[in-house]
Amino acid sequence: YIARFAHAICLGFPPSDDQLRFPVKPIVTGNPVRTHVTDGSKKRGLDLTVLSGKNPILLVVGGSQGAEALNEAVVQHIDALLDVCDIVHVTGPEKTGAPKRAGYWKTEFAHEELRDLYAIASIALTRCGAGMISELAINGIPMLLCPIRGLANDHQFENAVRVEREGAGHIISQEDLPRRLVPTLTSLLEQKATLLMMKKNTAHLSQPEAARRIAKIILESVARKKKKH
């Protein structure tokens, strides 16, 4: 509703139909991301996780606090998942994952080393905050999206819809996750051309110069306002 007062409207993702009706035409600037997240090293990532890099790698990350629903789905289906991929699991602080086994590596939290985990990921199972989606997209990582529903105007679901619409991910509802995780992941990993296309489509969501563009728009808007006065 504050759009009516705006001189400029910046969007992190391509606009929804409602956003196209804003009184000011929105500008898709992308979401600013931390500058170092694209500087990951595949070697560092494999050394850290002690994975061979010969198998596809599923990165499971539920945001800064982790996500119990994602953790539980991984634990429940760990054997079936390890039949098709290796797993890097960021569980969240004080949250548990599966017991230690070959092809599975877990940590409660990843900070600087997260960029190296991005560098080795073939696909990610993730919640749908704008920041996490943007970091995965800028690293070219296809996504299995499990949004939290009803939170803050359902923004996670809206984010997930945009990613799916751009062909960079697939939505799996939290209710369907236990049933659909393994078959969906298996199908995608078998369809290498589809997975490659999803990887390419992440570029539609990735704007490396987002922070610079937003700053420029703000400065231009301030300058115009000053000129009028």
C-alpha positions in Angstrom: 0.0 0.0 0.0 2.9 2.4 0.5 3.7 2.0 -3.3 1.4 4.9 -4.0 3.9 7.2 -2.2 7.0 5.8 -3.9 9.1 7.6 -6.5 10.7 4.3 -7.4 10.0 0.6 -6.6 12.7 -1.9 -6.6 12.0 -5.7 -6.7 14.2 -8.6 -5.9 12.5 -10.9 -8.3 10.4 -10.6 -11.5 7.1 -8.9 -10.6 3.8 -10.7 -9.9 0.6 -9.6 -11.6 -0.3 -7.4 -8.6 3.1 -5.7 -8.7 2.7 -4.9 -12.4 -0.3 -2.8 -11.3 1.7 -0.5 -9.0 1.3 3.2 -9.8 5.0 3.4 -10.5 6.5 0.8 -12.8 8.7 -1.5 -10.7 12.4 -2.0 -11.5 13.8 -5.5 -11.1 17.1 -4.8 -9.4 17.6 -8.1 -7.7 18.3 -8.6 -4.0 21.7 -7.5 -2.7 23.9 -10.5 -1.6 27.1 -10.6 0.4 30.0 -10.0 -2.0 32.0 -13.1 -0.9 29.3 -15.7 -1.5 30.5 -16.3 -5.1 34.1 -16.8 -4.1 33.7 -20.4 -3.1 36.3 -23.1 -3.8 35.2 -26.5 -4.9 38.5 -27.9 -3.5 37.9 -26.3 -0.1 34.3 -27.5 -0.1 35.3 -31.1 -0.8 38.2 -31.0 1.7 35.9 -29.6 4.4 33.1 -32.2 3.8 35.5 -35.1 2.9 33.3 -35.9 -0.1 34.8 -37.2 -3.3 32.9 -34.9 -5.7 32.1 -37.9 -7.9 28.4 -38.0 -7.0 25.9 -35.2 -7.3 25.7 -33.2 -4.0 22.4 -32.2 -2.4 22.8 -29.1 -0.2 20.2 -28.9 2.5 19.8 -25.5 4.1 16.9 -24.1 6.0 18.1 -20.6 6.5 20.1 -19.2 9.4 18.0 -21.1 12.0 17.7 -24.3 10.1 14.3 -26.0 9.4 13.0 -29.0 11.4 10.8 -30.2 8.5 13.7 -30.3 6.1 15.9 -32.0 8.7 13.3 -34.6 9.5 12.7 -35.4 5.8 16.5 -36.0 5.3 16.7 -38.2 8.4 13.6 -40.2 7.4 14.9 -40.9 3.9 18.7 -40.8 4.4 19.3 -44.2 2.8 17.2 -43.6 -0.3 18.8 -40.1 -0.7 22.3 -41.5 -0.4 21.5 -44.0 -3.2 21.3 -41.1 -5.6 23.6 -38.4 -4.2 25.9 -37.2 -1.4 24.5 -34.8 1.1 25.7 -31.6 2.8 23.3 -30.8 5.6 23.3 -27.4 7.4 20.9 -28.4 10.2 20.7 -25.1 12.1 22.0 -24.3 15.6 21.2 -27.0 18.2 19.3 -29.1 15.6 20.2 -32.6 14.7 20.6 -34.4 11.4 21.2 -38.0 10.5 24.0 -40.1 12.2 27.4 -40.0 10.5 27.8 -42.2 7.5 29.7 -42.2 4.1 28.5 -39.6 1.7 26.8 -37.5 4.4 28.3 -34.4 6.1 26.5 -32.1 8.5 27.1 -28.9 10.4 24.9 -26.8 12.6 25.9 -23.5 11.1 28.0 -22.3 8.1 29.4 -18.8 7.8 32.5 -18.1 5.7 32.6 -21.7 4.6 29.1 -21.5 3.2 30.5 -20.2 -0.1 32.6 -23.4 -0.4 29.5 -25.5 0.2 27.7 -23.5 -2.6 30.7 -24.3 -4.9 30.1 -28.1 -4.6 26.3 -28.2 -4.6 24.5 -29.7 -7.5 21.0 -28.9 -6.2 19.6 -27.4 -2.9 16.7 -28.3 -0.7 15.9 -25.0 0.9 13.4 -22.7 2.6 12.4 -19.6 0.6 13.7 -16.4 2.2 14.7 -13.9 -0.4 18.3 -13.8 0.8 18.8 -17.6 0.6 17.2 -17.8 -2.8 19.3 -15.0 -4.1 22.6 -16.6 -2.8 21.7 -19.9 -4.4 20.7 -18.2 -7.7 23.9 -16.2 -8.0 25.8 -19.4 -7.5 23.8 -21.2 -10.2 22.2 -23.8 -7.9 18.8 -25.3 -8.9 16.4 -25.5 -6.0 13.8 -27.7 -4.4 11.7 -25.2 -2.6 9.9 -25.9 0.6 8.3 -22.6 1.8 6.9 -21.8 5.2 3.2 -20.9 4.6 1.4 -18.0 6.1 4.5 -16.2 7.3 4.6 -12.4 6.7 2.0 -12.2 3.9 3.1 -15.6 2.7 6.3 -14.1 1.3 8.2 -17.4 1.2 5.5 -19.0 -1.0 5.5 -16.0 -3.3 9.3 -16.1 -3.6 9.1 -19.8 -4.4 6.4 -19.3 -7.1 8.7 -16.8 -8.8 11.6 -19.2 -8.8 9.5 -22.0 -10.2 8.0 -19.7 -12.8 11.5 -18.8 -14.0 12.3 -22.5 -14.3 15.0 -22.5 -11.7 13.3 -24.7 -9.1 10.4 -26.9 -8.0 8.1 -26.3 -5.1 7.4 -29.1 -2.7 5.0 -28.3 0.1 6.0 -29.1 3.6 3.1 -31.6 3.8 4.2 -33.4 0.7 8.0 -33.3 1.5 8.2 -36.8 3.1 6.4 -38.3 0.1 7.9 -36.3 -2.8 11.4 -35.5 -1.8 13.1 -38.7 -2.9 11.2 -39.2 -6.2 11.5 -35.6 -7.2 15.2 -35.4 -6.5 15.9 -38.7 -8.2 14.0 -37.7 -11.3 15.9 -34.4 -11.6 19.3 -35.9 -11.1 18.5 -38.5 -13.8 17.4 -35.8 -16.2 20.7 -34.0 -16.6 19.5 -31.7 -19.4 16.6 -30.5 -17.2 18.9 -29.9 -14.3 21.3 -28.0 -16.6 18.5 -25.8 -17.8 17.4 -25.1 -14.3 21.0 -24.1 -13.5 21.0 -21.7 -16.5 17.6 -20.3 -15.5 18.9 -19.2 -12.1 20.5 -16.3 -14.1 17.0 -14.8 -14.4 16.9 -14.4 -10.6 20.6 -13.3 -10.2 21.6 -9.7 -10.2 25.2 -9.3 -9.1 25.0 -5.5 -9.3 21.8 -5.3 -7.2 23.2 -3.2 -4.4 24.9 -0.7 -6.8 21.7 -0.4 -8.8 19.5 0.2 -5.8 21.9 2.8 -4.4 21.9 4.6 -7.8 18.1 4.7 -7.9 18.0 6.1 -4.4 20.5 8.8 -5.2 18.7 9.7 -8.4 15.3 9.9 -6.6 16.8 12.2 -3.9 18.4 14.4 -6.5 15.1 14.8 -8.4 13.2 15.7 -5.2 15.8 18.3 -4.3 15.6 19.8 -7.8 11.9 20.2 -7.5 12.4 22.2 -4.3 
